[in-house]
Amino acid sequence: MPALKAIFSQLLIFAATFFLVYVPVATVIGWYDYKKFAVPIDASLAARTSPWNRDIAKALMLIAEGRNTEAKEILKKWAEKL
């Protein structure tokens, strides 16, 4: 393409332009993916499917309600594995 050949007549100019455009665009896409797309969904699914996370969440709810003995019973099986 003659227009691109005129703009990028040297490989160094092409490489510098590529990195000046690619790095910020890739950073923004990666940040957006981390905040909005794959990472929050994966973390949420992992937390819901993990028995340890479910037991911790249930124990915290019981502790907040003042039902400490029930929370201890739930957490006892995890303390025995230590």
mmCIF file as gemmi writes it, N, C-alpha and C atoms, coordinates in Angstrom:
data_model
loop_
_atom_site.group_PDB
_atom_site.id
_atom_site.type_symbol
_atom_site.label_atom_id
_atom_site.label_alt_id
_atom_site.label_comp_id
_atom_site.label_asym_id
_atom_site.label_entity_id
_atom_site.label_seq_id
_atom_site.pdbx_PDB_ins_code
_atom_site.Cartn_x
_atom_site.Cartn_y
_atom_site.Cartn_z
_atom_site.occupancy
_atom_site.B_iso_or_equiv
_atom_site.pdbx_formal_charge
_atom_site.auth_seq_id
_atom_site.auth_asym_id
_atom_site.pdbx_PDB_model_num
ATOM 1 N N . MET Axp A 1 ? 0.845 -1.171 0 1 0 ? 1 A 1
ATOM 2 C CA . MET Axp A 1 ? 0 0 0 1 0 ? 1 A 1
ATOM 3 C C . MET Axp A 1 ? 0.89 1.234 0 1 0 ? 1 A 1
ATOM 4 N N . PRO Axp A 2 ? 0.734 2.053 -0.983 1 0 ? 2 A 1
ATOM 5 C CA . PRO Axp A 2 ? 1.607 3.224 -1.093 1 0 ? 2 A 1
ATOM 6 C C . PRO Axp A 2 ? 1.479 4.201 0.072 1 0 ? 2 A 1
ATOM 7 N N . ALA Axp A 3 ? 0.279 4.377 0.596 1 0 ? 3 A 1
ATOM 8 C CA . ALA Axp A 3 ? 0.099 5.329 1.709 1 0 ? 3 A 1
ATOM 9 C C . ALA Axp A 3 ? 0.845 4.863 2.954 1 0 ? 3 A 1
ATOM 10 N N . LEU Axp A 4 ? 0.718 3.574 3.264 1 0 ? 4 A 1
ATOM 11 C CA . LEU Axp A 4 ? 1.44 3.048 4.431 1 0 ? 4 A 1
ATOM 12 C C . LEU Axp A 4 ? 2.941 3.034 4.211 1 0 ? 4 A 1
ATOM 13 N N . LYS Axp A 5 ? 3.356 2.777 2.971 1 0 ? 5 A 1
ATOM 14 C CA . LYS Axp A 5 ? 4.783 2.769 2.682 1 0 ? 5 A 1
ATOM 15 C C . LYS Axp A 5 ? 5.376 4.156 2.882 1 0 ? 5 A 1
ATOM 16 N N . ALA Axp A 6 ? 4.616 5.188 2.58 1 0 ? 6 A 1
ATOM 17 C CA . ALA Axp A 6 ? 5.096 6.557 2.771 1 0 ? 6 A 1
ATOM 18 C C . ALA Axp A 6 ? 5.187 6.899 4.254 1 0 ? 6 A 1
ATOM 19 N N . ILE Axp A 7 ? 4.213 6.438 5.031 1 0 ? 7 A 1
ATOM 20 C CA . ILE Axp A 7 ? 4.201 6.743 6.461 1 0 ? 7 A 1
ATOM 21 C C . ILE Axp A 7 ? 5.266 5.937 7.201 1 0 ? 7 A 1
ATOM 22 N N . PHE Axp A 8 ? 5.322 4.657 6.905 1 0 ? 8 A 1
ATOM 23 C CA . PHE Axp A 8 ? 6.244 3.761 7.601 1 0 ? 8 A 1
ATOM 24 C C . PHE Axp A 8 ? 7.381 3.36 6.673 1 0 ? 8 A 1
ATOM 25 N N . SER Axp A 9 ? 8.151 4.332 6.251 1 0 ? 9 A 1
ATOM 26 C CA . SER Axp A 9 ? 9.235 4.044 5.312 1 0 ? 9 A 1
ATOM 27 C C . SER Axp A 9 ? 10.378 3.28 5.982 1 0 ? 9 A 1
ATOM 28 N N . GLN Axp A 10 ? 10.455 3.364 7.291 1 0 ? 10 A 1
ATOM 29 C CA . GLN Axp A 10 ? 11.507 2.655 8.008 1 0 ? 10 A 1
ATOM 30 C C . GLN Axp A 10 ? 10.869 1.752 9.067 1 0 ? 10 A 1
ATOM 31 N N . LEU Axp A 11 ? 11.504 0.639 9.306 1 0 ? 11 A 1
ATOM 32 C CA . LEU Axp A 11 ? 11.002 -0.312 10.293 1 0 ? 11 A 1
ATOM 33 C C . LEU Axp A 11 ? 10.989 0.295 11.693 1 0 ? 11 A 1
ATOM 34 N N . LEU Axp A 12 ? 11.942 1.131 11.992 1 0 ? 12 A 1
ATOM 35 C CA . LEU Axp A 12 ? 12.011 1.762 13.318 1 0 ? 12 A 1
ATOM 36 C C . LEU Axp A 12 ? 10.794 2.659 13.559 1 0 ? 12 A 1
ATOM 37 N N . ILE Axp A 13 ? 10.378 3.398 12.568 1 0 ? 13 A 1
ATOM 38 C CA . ILE Axp A 13 ? 9.204 4.257 12.706 1 0 ? 13 A 1
ATOM 39 C C . ILE Axp A 13 ? 7.953 3.405 12.925 1 0 ? 13 A 1
ATOM 40 N N . PHE Axp A 14 ? 7.853 2.315 12.171 1 0 ? 14 A 1
ATOM 41 C CA . PHE Axp A 14 ? 6.713 1.405 12.333 1 0 ? 14 A 1
ATOM 42 C C . PHE Axp A 14 ? 6.689 0.808 13.738 1 0 ? 14 A 1
ATOM 43 N N . ALA Axp A 15 ? 7.844 0.334 14.206 1 0 ? 15 A 1
ATOM 44 C CA . ALA Axp A 15 ? 7.921 -0.288 15.525 1 0 ? 15 A 1
ATOM 45 C C . ALA Axp A 15 ? 7.57 0.709 16.631 1 0 ? 15 A 1
ATOM 46 N N . ALA Axp A 16 ? 8.07 1.923 16.529 1 0 ? 16 A 1
ATOM 47 C CA . ALA Axp A 16 ? 7.775 2.934 17.542 1 0 ? 16 A 1
ATOM 48 C C . ALA Axp A 16 ? 6.283 3.273 17.549 1 0 ? 16 A 1
ATOM 49 N N . THR Axp A 17 ? 5.708 3.43 16.379 1 0 ? 17 A 1
ATOM 50 C CA . THR Axp A 17 ? 4.272 3.728 16.285 1 0 ? 17 A 1
ATOM 51 C C . THR Axp A 17 ? 3.449 2.569 16.82 1 0 ? 17 A 1
ATOM 52 N N . PHE Axp A 18 ? 3.842 1.358 16.475 1 0 ? 18 A 1
ATOM 53 C CA . PHE Axp A 18 ? 3.129 0.17 16.94 1 0 ? 18 A 1
ATOM 54 C C . PHE Axp A 18 ? 3.1 0.12 18.462 1 0 ? 18 A 1
ATOM 55 N N . PHE Axp A 19 ? 4.245 0.288 19.088 1 0 ? 19 A 1
ATOM 56 C CA . PHE Axp A 19 ? 4.296 0.204 20.551 1 0 ? 19 A 1
ATOM 57 C C . PHE Axp A 19 ? 3.596 1.374 21.223 1 0 ? 19 A 1
ATOM 58 N N . LEU Axp A 20 ? 3.649 2.555 20.612 1 0 ? 20 A 1
ATOM 59 C CA . LEU Axp A 20 ? 2.96 3.71 21.188 1 0 ? 20 A 1
ATOM 60 C C . LEU Axp A 20 ? 1.439 3.552 21.13 1 0 ? 20 A 1
ATOM 61 N N . VAL Axp A 21 ? 0.957 2.791 20.171 1 0 ? 21 A 1
ATOM 62 C CA . VAL Axp A 21 ? -0.484 2.548 20.072 1 0 ? 21 A 1
ATOM 63 C C . VAL Axp A 21 ? -0.869 1.274 20.814 1 0 ? 21 A 1
ATOM 64 N N . TYR Axp A 22 ? -0.1 0.208 20.622 1 0 ? 22 A 1
ATOM 65 C CA . TYR Axp A 22 ? -0.46 -1.107 21.152 1 0 ? 22 A 1
ATOM 66 C C . TYR Axp A 22 ? -0.444 -1.156 22.68 1 0 ? 22 A 1
ATOM 67 N N . VAL Axp A 23 ? 0.572 -0.643 23.296 1 0 ? 23 A 1
ATOM 68 C CA . VAL Axp A 23 ? 0.718 -0.763 24.752 1 0 ? 23 A 1
ATOM 69 C C . VAL Axp A 23 ? -0.439 -0.083 25.499 1 0 ? 23 A 1
ATOM 70 N N . PRO Axp A 24 ? -0.795 1.167 25.178 1 0 ? 24 A 1
ATOM 71 C CA . PRO Axp A 24 ? -1.933 1.758 25.902 1 0 ? 24 A 1
ATOM 72 C C . PRO Axp A 24 ? -3.263 1.056 25.613 1 0 ? 24 A 1
ATOM 73 N N . VAL Axp A 25 ? -3.477 0.675 24.358 1 0 ? 25 A 1
ATOM 74 C CA . VAL Axp A 25 ? -4.736 -0.003 24.022 1 0 ? 25 A 1
ATOM 75 C C . VAL Axp A 25 ? -4.826 -1.347 24.734 1 0 ? 25 A 1
ATOM 76 N N . ALA Axp A 26 ? -3.755 -2.125 24.743 1 0 ? 26 A 1
ATOM 77 C CA . ALA Axp A 26 ? -3.755 -3.42 25.42 1 0 ? 26 A 1
ATOM 78 C C . ALA Axp A 26 ? -3.923 -3.247 26.93 1 0 ? 26 A 1
ATOM 79 N N . THR Axp A 27 ? -3.341 -2.202 27.497 1 0 ? 27 A 1
ATOM 80 C CA . THR Axp A 27 ? -3.485 -1.942 28.927 1 0 ? 27 A 1
ATOM 81 C C . THR Axp A 27 ? -4.921 -1.608 29.287 1 0 ? 27 A 1
ATOM 82 N N . VAL Axp A 28 ? -5.558 -0.769 28.49 1 0 ? 28 A 1
ATOM 83 C CA . VAL Axp A 28 ? -6.944 -0.394 28.758 1 0 ? 28 A 1
ATOM 84 C C . VAL Axp A 28 ? -7.87 -1.6 28.605 1 0 ? 28 A 1
ATOM 85 N N . ILE Axp A 29 ? -7.668 -2.388 27.561 1 0 ? 29 A 1
ATOM 86 C CA . ILE Axp A 29 ? -8.497 -3.579 27.364 1 0 ? 29 A 1
ATOM 87 C C . ILE Axp A 29 ? -8.296 -4.564 28.506 1 0 ? 29 A 1
ATOM 88 N N . GLY Axp A 30 ? -7.071 -4.775 28.932 1 0 ? 30 A 1
ATOM 89 C CA . GLY Axp A 30 ? -6.786 -5.682 30.039 1 0 ? 30 A 1
ATOM 90 C C . GLY Axp A 30 ? -7.39 -5.203 31.346 1 0 ? 30 A 1
ATOM 91 N N . TRP Axp A 31 ? -7.29 -3.916 31.627 1 0 ? 31 A 1
ATOM 92 C CA . TRP Axp A 31 ? -7.874 -3.36 32.854 1 0 ? 31 A 1
ATOM 93 C C . TRP Axp A 31 ? -9.388 -3.514 32.833 1 0 ? 31 A 1
ATOM 94 N N . TYR Axp A 32 ? -10.001 -3.214 31.69 1 0 ? 32 A 1
ATOM 95 C CA . TYR Axp A 32 ? -11.453 -3.321 31.581 1 0 ? 32 A 1
ATOM 96 C C . TYR Axp A 32 ? -11.904 -4.769 31.74 1 0 ? 32 A 1
ATOM 97 N N . ASP Axp A 33 ? -11.148 -5.684 31.158 1 0 ? 33 A 1
ATOM 98 C CA . ASP Axp A 33 ? -11.466 -7.108 31.299 1 0 ? 33 A 1
ATOM 99 C C . ASP Axp A 33 ? -11.342 -7.538 32.753 1 0 ? 33 A 1
ATOM 100 N N . TYR Axp A 34 ? -10.313 -7.052 33.436 1 0 ? 34 A 1
ATOM 101 C CA . TYR Axp A 34 ? -10.097 -7.399 34.841 1 0 ? 34 A 1
ATOM 102 C C . TYR Axp A 34 ? -11.212 -6.859 35.726 1 0 ? 34 A 1
ATOM 103 N N . LYS Axp A 35 ? -11.682 -5.669 35.434 1 0 ? 35 A 1
ATOM 104 C CA . LYS Axp A 35 ? -12.689 -5.04 36.284 1 0 ? 35 A 1
ATOM 105 C C . LYS Axp A 35 ? -14.118 -5.447 35.945 1 0 ? 35 A 1
ATOM 106 N N . LYS Axp A 36 ? -14.416 -5.701 34.683 1 0 ? 36 A 1
ATOM 107 C CA . LYS Axp A 36 ? -15.812 -5.863 34.273 1 0 ? 36 A 1
ATOM 108 C C . LYS Axp A 36 ? -16.171 -7.236 33.719 1 0 ? 36 A 1
ATOM 109 N N . PHE Axp A 37 ? -15.265 -7.944 33.112 1 0 ? 37 A 1
ATOM 110 C CA . PHE Axp A 37 ? -15.651 -9.143 32.381 1 0 ? 37 A 1
ATOM 111 C C . PHE Axp A 37 ? -15.236 -10.438 33.077 1 0 ? 37 A 1
ATOM 112 N N . ALA Axp A 38 ? -14.177 -11.044 32.634 1 0 ? 38 A 1
ATOM 113 C CA . ALA Axp A 38 ? -13.847 -12.416 33.011 1 0 ? 38 A 1
ATOM 114 C C . ALA Axp A 38 ? -13.467 -12.584 34.483 1 0 ? 38 A 1
ATOM 115 N N . VAL Axp A 39 ? -12.657 -11.732 35.002 1 0 ? 39 A 1
ATOM 116 C CA . VAL Axp A 39 ? -12.128 -11.939 36.355 1 0 ? 39 A 1
ATOM 117 C C . VAL Axp A 39 ? -13.223 -11.898 37.422 1 0 ? 39 A 1
ATOM 118 N N . PRO Axp A 40 ? -14.113 -10.891 37.443 1 0 ? 40 A 1
ATOM 119 C CA . PRO Axp A 40 ? -15.158 -10.91 38.48 1 0 ? 40 A 1
ATOM 120 C C . PRO Axp A 40 ? -16.089 -12.112 38.36 1 0 ? 40 A 1
ATOM 121 N N . ILE Axp A 41 ? -16.393 -12.517 37.139 1 0 ? 41 A 1
ATOM 122 C CA . ILE Axp A 41 ? -17.283 -13.662 36.951 1 0 ? 41 A 1
ATOM 123 C C . ILE Axp A 41 ? -16.601 -14.933 37.426 1 0 ? 41 A 1
ATOM 124 N N . ASP Axp A 42 ? -15.334 -15.122 37.047 1 0 ? 42 A 1
ATOM 125 C CA . ASP Axp A 42 ? -14.599 -16.311 37.483 1 0 ? 42 A 1
ATOM 126 C C . ASP Axp A 42 ? -14.437 -16.347 39 1 0 ? 42 A 1
ATOM 127 N N . ALA Axp A 43 ? -14.147 -15.219 39.601 1 0 ? 43 A 1
ATOM 128 C CA . ALA Axp A 43 ? -13.981 -15.178 41.051 1 0 ? 43 A 1
ATOM 129 C C . ALA Axp A 43 ? -15.291 -15.481 41.757 1 0 ? 43 A 1
ATOM 130 N N . SER Axp A 44 ? -16.374 -14.963 41.228 1 0 ? 44 A 1
ATOM 131 C CA . SER Axp A 44 ? -17.685 -15.22 41.827 1 0 ? 44 A 1
ATOM 132 C C . SER Axp A 44 ? -18.05 -16.693 41.737 1 0 ? 44 A 1
ATOM 133 N N . LEU Axp A 45 ? -17.82 -17.292 40.585 1 0 ? 45 A 1
ATOM 134 C CA . LEU Axp A 45 ? -18.123 -18.721 40.422 1 0 ? 45 A 1
ATOM 135 C C . LEU Axp A 45 ? -17.232 -19.581 41.31 1 0 ? 45 A 1
ATOM 136 N N . ALA Axp A 46 ? -15.974 -19.227 41.399 1 0 ? 46 A 1
ATOM 137 C CA . ALA Axp A 46 ? -15.061 -19.998 42.249 1 0 ? 46 A 1
ATOM 138 C C . ALA Axp A 46 ? -15.476 -19.91 43.714 1 0 ? 46 A 1
ATOM 139 N N . ALA Axp A 47 ? -15.897 -18.736 44.148 1 0 ? 47 A 1
ATOM 140 C CA . ALA Axp A 47 ? -16.319 -18.571 45.541 1 0 ? 47 A 1
ATOM 141 C C . ALA Axp A 47 ? -17.582 -19.364 45.835 1 0 ? 47 A 1
ATOM 142 N N . ARG Axp A 48 ? -18.488 -19.419 44.879 1 0 ? 48 A 1
ATOM 143 C CA . ARG Axp A 48 ? -19.743 -20.146 45.095 1 0 ? 48 A 1
ATOM 144 C C . ARG Axp A 48 ? -19.561 -21.652 45.078 1 0 ? 48 A 1
ATOM 145 N N . THR Axp A 49 ? -18.614 -22.14 44.312 1 0 ? 49 A 1
ATOM 146 C CA . THR Axp A 49 ? -18.45 -23.586 44.201 1 0 ? 49 A 1
ATOM 147 C C . THR Axp A 49 ? -17.484 -24.166 45.233 1 0 ? 49 A 1
ATOM 148 N N . SER Axp A 50 ? -16.724 -23.326 45.889 1 0 ? 50 A 1
ATOM 149 C CA . SER Axp A 50 ? -15.762 -23.807 46.872 1 0 ? 50 A 1
ATOM 150 C C . SER Axp A 50 ? -16.466 -24.131 48.19 1 0 ? 50 A 1
ATOM 151 N N . PRO Axp A 51 ? -16.353 -25.355 48.673 1 0 ? 51 A 1
ATOM 152 C CA . PRO Axp A 51 ? -16.994 -25.689 49.951 1 0 ? 51 A 1
ATOM 153 C C . PRO Axp A 51 ? -16.396 -24.898 51.117 1 0 ? 51 A 1
ATOM 154 N N . TRP Axp A 52 ? -15.118 -24.614 51.051 1 0 ? 52 A 1
ATOM 155 C CA . TRP Axp A 52 ? -14.483 -23.846 52.112 1 0 ? 52 A 1
ATOM 156 C C . TRP Axp A 52 ? -15.085 -22.444 52.175 1 0 ? 52 A 1
ATOM 157 N N . ASN Axp A 53 ? -15.225 -21.792 51.019 1 0 ? 53 A 1
ATOM 158 C CA . ASN Axp A 53 ? -15.809 -20.438 50.998 1 0 ? 53 A 1
ATOM 159 C C . ASN Axp A 53 ? -17.255 -20.449 51.466 1 0 ? 53 A 1
ATOM 160 N N . ARG Axp A 54 ? -18.01 -21.46 51.078 1 0 ? 54 A 1
ATOM 161 C CA . ARG Axp A 54 ? -19.408 -21.541 51.526 1 0 ? 54 A 1
ATOM 162 C C . ARG Axp A 54 ? -19.477 -21.68 53.035 1 0 ? 54 A 1
ATOM 163 N N . ASP Axp A 55 ? -18.635 -22.54 53.604 1 0 ? 55 A 1
ATOM 164 C CA . ASP Axp A 55 ? -18.641 -22.729 55.054 1 0 ? 55 A 1
ATOM 165 C C . ASP Axp A 55 ? -18.197 -21.468 55.79 1 0 ? 55 A 1
ATOM 166 N N . ILE Axp A 56 ? -17.201 -20.785 55.274 1 0 ? 56 A 1
ATOM 167 C CA . ILE Axp A 56 ? -16.751 -19.541 55.903 1 0 ? 56 A 1
ATOM 168 C C . ILE Axp A 56 ? -17.871 -18.503 55.88 1 0 ? 56 A 1
ATOM 169 N N . ALA Axp A 57 ? -18.538 -18.36 54.739 1 0 ? 57 A 1
ATOM 170 C CA . ALA Axp A 57 ? -19.619 -17.381 54.628 1 0 ? 57 A 1
ATOM 171 C C . ALA Axp A 57 ? -20.764 -17.721 55.578 1 0 ? 57 A 1
ATOM 172 N N . LYS Axp A 58 ? -21.107 -19.009 55.648 1 0 ? 58 A 1
ATOM 173 C CA . LYS Axp A 58 ? -22.19 -19.416 56.537 1 0 ? 58 A 1
ATOM 174 C C . LYS Axp A 58 ? -21.801 -19.182 57.995 1 0 ? 58 A 1
ATOM 175 N N . ALA Axp A 59 ? -20.557 -19.496 58.348 1 0 ? 59 A 1
ATOM 176 C CA . ALA Axp A 59 ? -20.093 -19.284 59.725 1 0 ? 59 A 1
ATOM 177 C C . ALA Axp A 59 ? -20.096 -17.806 60.081 1 0 ? 59 A 1
ATOM 178 N N . LEU Axp A 60 ? -19.704 -16.959 59.157 1 0 ? 60 A 1
ATOM 179 C CA . LEU Axp A 60 ? -19.73 -15.519 59.432 1 0 ? 60 A 1
ATOM 180 C C . LEU Axp A 60 ? -21.151 -15.018 59.649 1 0 ? 60 A 1
ATOM 181 N N . MET Axp A 61 ? -22.086 -15.524 58.868 1 0 ? 61 A 1
ATOM 182 C CA . MET Axp A 61 ? -23.485 -15.138 59.071 1 0 ? 61 A 1
ATOM 183 C C . MET Axp A 61 ? -23.986 -15.595 60.438 1 0 ? 61 A 1
ATOM 184 N N . LEU Axp A 62 ? -23.63 -16.816 60.831 1 0 ? 62 A 1
ATOM 185 C CA . LEU Axp A 62 ? -24.047 -17.322 62.136 1 0 ? 62 A 1
ATOM 186 C C . LEU Axp A 62 ? -23.428 -16.517 63.271 1 0 ? 62 A 1
ATOM 187 N N . ILE Axp A 63 ? -22.155 -16.144 63.117 1 0 ? 63 A 1
ATOM 188 C CA . ILE Axp A 63 ? -21.489 -15.33 64.141 1 0 ? 63 A 1
ATOM 189 C C . ILE Axp A 63 ? -22.168 -13.968 64.252 1 0 ? 63 A 1
ATOM 190 N N . ALA Axp A 64 ? -22.532 -13.394 63.099 1 0 ? 64 A 1
ATOM 191 C CA . ALA Axp A 64 ? -23.208 -12.089 63.108 1 0 ? 64 A 1
ATOM 192 C C . ALA Axp A 64 ? -24.568 -12.18 63.805 1 0 ? 64 A 1
ATOM 193 N N . GLU Axp A 65 ? -25.201 -13.334 63.715 1 0 ? 65 A 1
ATOM 194 C CA . GLU Axp A 65 ? -26.499 -13.535 64.371 1 0 ? 65 A 1
ATOM 195 C C . GLU Axp A 65 ? -26.353 -13.953 65.822 1 0 ? 65 A 1
ATOM 196 N N . GLY Axp A 66 ? -25.116 -14.157 66.283 1 0 ? 66 A 1
ATOM 197 C CA . GLY Axp A 66 ? -24.874 -14.545 67.666 1 0 ? 66 A 1
ATOM 198 C C . GLY Axp A 66 ? -24.961 -16.04 67.905 1 0 ? 66 A 1
ATOM 199 N N . ARG Axp A 67 ? -24.967 -16.826 66.864 1 0 ? 67 A 1
ATOM 200 C CA . ARG Axp A 67 ? -25.06 -18.289 66.99 1 0 ? 67 A 1
ATOM 201 C C . ARG Axp A 67 ? -23.652 -18.884 66.835 1 0 ? 67 A 1
ATOM 202 N N . ASN Axp A 68 ? -22.806 -18.592 67.81 1 0 ? 68 A 1
ATOM 203 C CA . ASN Axp A 68 ? -21.394 -18.974 67.741 1 0 ? 68 A 1
ATOM 204 C C . ASN Axp A 68 ? -21.158 -20.475 67.796 1 0 ? 68 A 1
ATOM 205 N N . THR Axp A 69 ? -21.943 -21.197 68.573 1 0 ? 69 A 1
ATOM 206 C CA . THR Axp A 69 ? -21.714 -22.64 68.671 1 0 ? 69 A 1
ATOM 207 C C . THR Axp A 69 ? -21.975 -23.331 67.344 1 0 ? 69 A 1
ATOM 208 N N . GLU Axp A 70 ? -22.98 -22.9 66.61 1 0 ? 70 A 1
ATOM 209 C CA . GLU Axp A 70 ? -23.245 -23.49 65.296 1 0 ? 70 A 1
ATOM 210 C C . GLU Axp A 70 ? -22.118 -23.152 64.317 1 0 ? 70 A 1
ATOM 211 N N . ALA Axp A 71 ? -21.583 -21.937 64.426 1 0 ? 71 A 1
ATOM 212 C CA . ALA Axp A 71 ? -20.47 -21.541 63.569 1 0 ? 71 A 1
ATOM 213 C C . ALA Axp A 71 ? -19.238 -22.381 63.875 1 0 ? 71 A 1
ATOM 214 N N . LYS Axp A 72 ? -18.998 -22.648 65.161 1 0 ? 72 A 1
ATOM 215 C CA . LYS Axp A 72 ? -17.859 -23.488 65.535 1 0 ? 72 A 1
ATOM 216 C C . LYS Axp A 72 ? -17.992 -24.889 64.967 1 0 ? 72 A 1
ATOM 217 N N . GLU Axp A 73 ? -19.184 -25.433 64.975 1 0 ? 73 A 1
ATOM 218 C CA . GLU Axp A 73 ? -19.407 -26.778 64.427 1 0 ? 73 A 1
ATOM 219 C C . GLU Axp A 73 ? -19.112 -26.828 62.929 1 0 ? 73 A 1
ATOM 220 N N . ILE Axp A 74 ? -19.507 -25.79 62.22 1 0 ? 74 A 1
ATOM 221 C CA . ILE Axp A 74 ? -19.242 -25.737 60.78 1 0 ? 74 A 1
ATOM 222 C C . ILE Axp A 74 ? -17.747 -25.651 60.514 1 0 ? 74 A 1
ATOM 223 N N . LEU Axp A 75 ? -17.05 -24.831 61.288 1 0 ? 75 A 1
ATOM 224 C CA . LEU Axp A 75 ? -15.633 -24.605 61.054 1 0 ? 75 A 1
ATOM 225 C C . LEU Axp A 75 ? -14.73 -25.695 61.644 1 0 ? 75 A 1
ATOM 226 N N . LYS Axp A 76 ? -15.288 -26.516 62.503 1 0 ? 76 A 1
ATOM 227 C CA . LYS Axp A 76 ? -14.488 -27.559 63.157 1 0 ? 76 A 1
ATOM 228 C C . LYS Axp A 76 ? -13.86 -28.514 62.142 1 0 ? 76 A 1
ATOM 229 N N . LYS Axp A 77 ? -14.599 -28.882 61.102 1 0 ? 77 A 1
ATOM 230 C CA . LYS Axp A 77 ? -14.064 -29.833 60.13 1 0 ? 77 A 1
ATOM 231 C C . LYS Axp A 77 ? -12.858 -29.252 59.38 1 0 ? 77 A 1
ATOM 232 N N . TRP Axp A 78 ? -12.805 -27.938 59.226 1 0 ? 78 A 1
ATOM 233 C CA . TRP Axp A 78 ? -11.661 -27.326 58.544 1 0 ? 78 A 1
ATOM 234 C C . TRP Axp A 78 ? -10.497 -27.183 59.491 1 0 ? 78 A 1
ATOM 235 N N . ALA Axp A 79 ? -10.748 -26.972 60.768 1 0 ? 79 A 1
ATOM 236 C CA . ALA Axp A 79 ? -9.658 -26.844 61.745 1 0 ? 79 A 1
ATOM 237 C C . ALA Axp A 79 ? -8.99 -28.189 61.996 1 0 ? 79 A 1
ATOM 238 N N . GLU Axp A 80 ? -9.734 -29.268 61.857 1 0 ? 80 A 1
ATOM 239 C CA . GLU Axp A 80 ? -9.163 -30.595 62.069 1 0 ? 80 A 1
ATOM 240 C C . GLU Axp A 80 ? -8.186 -30.969 60.979 1 0 ? 80 A 1
ATOM 241 N N . LYS Axp A 81 ? -8.298 -30.38 59.81 1 0 ? 81 A 1
ATOM 242 C CA . LYS Axp A 81 ? -7.407 -30.688 58.692 1 0 ? 81 A 1
ATOM 243 C C . LYS Axp A 81 ? -6.061 -30.008 58.816 1 0 ? 81 A 1
ATOM 244 N N . LEU Axp A 82 ? -5.954 -29.032 59.72 1 0 ? 82 A 1
ATOM 245 C CA . LEU Axp A 82 ? -4.696 -28.323 59.882 1 0 ? 82 A 1
ATOM 246 C C . LEU Axp A 82 ? -3.696 -29.158 60.555 1 0 ? 82 A 1
